Amino acid sequence: MLFFSEEYIKYVLDKCNNDEPLKNFFRNNIIFTIKAEPEGTINKNYVVGFMWEQDHFDAWYGEKPSDYTFIAKYGVWVETISLNRDVVRSYFDKKIIVIVKSPNSINKLVSFYQSLIRFIYILKTVPTEFEDKYYVYNIK
């Protein structure tokens, strides 16, 4: 499935809705902004959100108020999902920008970390086709 396609998002939602550990501690809504890389053929930004609603996960395309927004180039997301690049390391290396829309943002981000790591773990299990030069990192 093509990375962040509708088919991919549906598959991710199904996996999230069947993952008890994630359902136990994910209580936020997040947005992933995947930035274009005009030097290659990835010339489109993707904005995808995920949230927990009462008893299930839901997703949407586009901007919407969120607790957290993670912004990075397409290649950084590929590294994070397929090459085990740590999302916190990417943040400190200034490869991922994190926007937290609430007071006590650092405390909330620290408490959200466990949910984020579990969510990324799930993404690593999704059969994924990456675009352009990143096809070599496809997940089978």
N, C-alpha and C positions, 0 to 999 in steps of 0.2 A: 504494500500500500504506500502510496506517495505520502511523504512526510507532511502532516497537517492537512491532508485532503479530508473531505467529508467522510469517506470510508474509514480513514485512519482515526478520526475523532470519534466516530461511532464505536469502533473497536476499543479505543481507550476507555470510553465511557462504560462499556460492558465489563471490561477488566476491573475498572475502579468500583463499579457497583457490586462486584463479586469478591472484592478484597476486604476481608473483615478488619485487618489491622488499619487500613486506610480509613475505612468507614468509622472506626472507633475514635480517631483523633483529628480528622480533617473537618474543620468547621469554618472555613474561610472561602472567599472567592479570590481567584488569582487570574491574572492576564499574562500571557506570554506574547511578547512582540518579537517576531523574527524579522530582522532587518535584511533588506536586499544587499547583494554584493555586486554592484554594477560592473566591477572588473571582470566578472564571469557572466554566466547566463541567468543568474538568480537576480532578476530585476524587479521583483515584487515583494513588498512587505506583507507579512502575515500577522494578524492579531487574533488570538484565540483565547477565550476565557473558560475557566472551569469553576464550578461552585457546588457546594453541598446544599441541597434543598430538602429539608425535613427528613426524608428517608432515601434519597438517591442523589447521584451526581448528574449535573447538567452541563452543557457547553454551549458556547455561542461564538460567532465570528464578529469582530469589530470592538470598538471601544465601548466601555460601560464602567460605571463606578466599581471599584474593586478594592480589596484590602491590600493586595500586593500586585505590582506590575514588574515583570522581569523583562528587560530589554537587552538583546544581544544580536550580533550578526548571525546569519544562518550557520556559518562554519563553527561558531562557538557552541551553538546548540547541538550540532553534529558531534563535536568533541565531548560534550557533556553527556550525551545519551549513548554514543557508541564507543567512545574511548575512555570512559570512566573519569573524565575530567570533573573534579569536585566543584560543585556550584559555588561553594563558599570561596574556594581558591580563585575561581573566575571573577567573583565579586571583588576580592582584594586586589586582583591583577587588573581591575577596571575593564574587564571584558564583558561583564554583565552589570547592567545598571539596575538597581532595585529601588522602586518607589513604594513607600509605605504610606498609606493615606489614613493615618490615625495618630492620636497622641500616644506617647510611650512607644514610639515606633521600634526602637531597638529591642525592648522587652518583648514586644509582639513578634518581631522577626525571629528572635531566639526561640520562642515557644512554637513558632510555625515550622522551624527547621526539620523536626522529625516528620511532619506531614510532607514537606517538600522532598525530602530524601526518599520516602516511600513512593511518592508520586513519580519521581524520576526513575526509581527502580522498575515501576510498572512500565514506563515508556521504553525501558531497555528490553522488555520482553515482547514488545509489539513488532511483528514483521514490518520492516520499514525500508522503503526505497528513497534514497537521498538523491537530490538533483546535482547536475553539473559534475565537477570533479570529485564530489563527495560520494559518488556511487560506490566507490571502493569500500565504504564503511556501512553498506547496507546491512540490515539485521535480518537474518533468515528466520 
